[in-house]
Amino acid sequence: MELDSLKYAWRTLASKPVPEKSPEQIRALLQGRSKGPVAKMRRNMVGELLLILVTYTPAILFYFLEFDGRLSGVAWLFVLLLVILAVYFHRKSRLLKAMQCADHDVCASLRQQVATLKRYIRFYVRAGTAMIPIMTILTWLIIRWKFPPLPGADLFYRISGSPWWQHPLTWIGLLIPVTAAVYFLNVWYVGRLYGQHIRKLEDLLREMEEV
């Protein structure tokens, strides 16, 4: 219903003589449109950022305070990840805010902004997936460095054999399907938060081009 109303509004605006299609009218139409999908994406982004903070903050504090601070390197990994995410969310927030402002060429501007937003989303999905094996491997290396095995332990395990769950290949084998599952979960998650709203904007662009 929301999209149909906006399409009708655009047809009505487009059917008027050219002098009547002032920048103010076009801006009002686009801002009214953006109060739907763009505003929802901005709210979803804020909720997503709060969820990340609530999830990462306990992990950061845990690795800073426990183990006598010997695993603070893991905490700094999470801090670095938060900084990267903060930059990403800041840039995406600026883009979404700009999408609620129309300039002299509304259609071209909105088309470019939607294309940029889609690139941001693709980067987010890929980076969010790559983060799983990267963080896992770096965390393992830090733990291995701070808590090295006792002298002769590696030789002992080679002689006696170690439980299957202690073998690095076992964890690598588990990491592959987990990473694949996280990828598909990210695709679904991002699609729910942003994908459906981007499709609505693309529908509006096609409707504007057909008029």
N, C-alpha and C positions, 0 to 999 in steps of 0.2 A: 504494500500500500504506500509506503514511504517513497519508493522508487517511482511508482506510477504518478504520484502527485508531483514529484520533481520533474518528470518527463513532461507532464502537462504544463507545468509552469514554464519550462524552457520552450515548448512549442508556442505557447502564448506570447512569450517574449520575442521569439524569432519571427512570428507572424506580423509583428508591428512594423511600421516603416522604419528604415534604418536610423533616421535622426532620433527616434524615440528610444532606441536601445542605448541609453546612456551608460557610462561606466558604473554609475551608482546602482542602476537596475541590475546589471550583471553581477556586481559585487554582492548585492543583497541576495540574489539567487544562489550564488556559490556559497556564501556564508550560511544560508539556510540549509543548503545541501550538506555542508560540512558539519553542521550540528548533529547530523546523524552519524555516518561512519567515521569521520575524522575525530569527532569528539569522543566516540566510543573507543577508538584506537588509543587516544591519549589517556583515557581512564584506564584501559587495559594495561598500558605501559607503566603507569604509576603503580597499579596493583602488582605487576610483575616485578618492578624494582623493589617494592616493599617485601615481597616474598623472598627475593634474593638476599636482601639484608637480614631478614629474620632467619634464613637458613645458614648463611655464611658466618654471621657474627658469632654464634656459639662455637662453630668449628675453629674460627680464628682464636677466640679466647682460650679454648681447650688446648690447642697446640702451643700457645704462648705460655700458659700457666702450668700445664702438666709436664711430667718427665723432667722436672727441674729446668725447663726452658730449652732442653737439648733439641727439641723438635720445632723450635721457633721458625726454622727454615720453611717448614710446611705452612705455618701460619702466614709467612711472608708471601708464599705462593698464592694463597687465597686473597691476600691484600692486593697483590698485583692483578689478579683476575678481577677483583672488584673495581680497580682503577680502570682497567680496559673496558669493563661493562659500563662504568659511569660515563666514559667518553662516548661509547656507542649510544647509550640512552640519551645523552645530551644532544648529540647530532640528530638523532631521530626525533627528539622532542622539537628541536628547531625546525625540522622539515615539516612535521605535522602542524606546527603553529603557522608556518608559512602557507600551508595548503588552505588555511582558513582566511587568507587574504588574497584578493584578486587584483591583478594588474591590468594593463591595457589589452593584453592578449590572454584572455582567460583560458581558452581551450588548450593552447600550446603550453602555457605555464603549468596547468594542472596535469597535462600528459607527461611533461618532463618530471614533475614532482612524484607522480605515481611510479614512473620508471625508476627513479632514485630510491623510492621507498621499497620497491621490490628487490633492488640490489641489496639494500640494508637487510631485508628479511632473509635473503639467500645466504648472505654472510653470517647472519646470526645462527641459522640452522647448521651450516658447515662448521663454524667455529665452536658452537655448542657441542657438536658431536666430537670434533677433534680434541676438545678439552678433556674428555673422559680418559683416553689412553695417555695423553700427555701428562695430566695431573697424576694419574696412577703410577706411571713410570718414574716421574720426578719424585713423588712421595716415597716410593720404594727405594730410590737411590739415596735420598736423605736419611731414611731410617737405617739403611745399610751402612751409611757413612758414620752416623752417630752411634749406632749400636752394632758394631762389627761382630761377626761370629768369633767364638773363642778359638785360639790357635789350635790347629789340628782338627777343628770341627768339620771343615770341608773334606779333609781326607777321611775322617770317620764316616761321613755320610756316603762317600764314594765306596768305601769298603762294605759297610753294613747295609747300605741302601736306605733312602729316606722315604717317609710316607708320601703318597702321590700328591697330596695337597701342598707339600713343601717345594715341589719342583717348579722352577720358573716357567717351564713350558706349559704346565698345567694352568697357571695364571694367565699366560699369553693366550692359551686356547679359550679360556673363559672370557677374556677381554674382548675377543673378536665378536662373538654373538651379542655381548652386552653393548658394545659400541654400535652395532647394527640396530639393536632394539632402541637405543637412545636416539638414533637418527630418525627412525620412523615415528617415535614418540614426539620428537621435536617438530617434525613436519605436521603432525596432527595438532600439536599444541599451538604452534604459530598460526596454522590455518584457522583455528578457532578464535584466536585473539586478533588477527590482522587479515588473514586471507579473504574471508567472506566480505569484509568491509572494502578491501581493495577491489574485489570483483564488482561491488556496487558502484564504485567510482569509475571503473572501466566501462560499466554499462552506461553510465551517464555520459562519458566521453563519446561512446559510439552513438548515443542518441543525439548529442550535440553536433556530431559530424554529419549525421544523416539529415539534419534539418536544412 
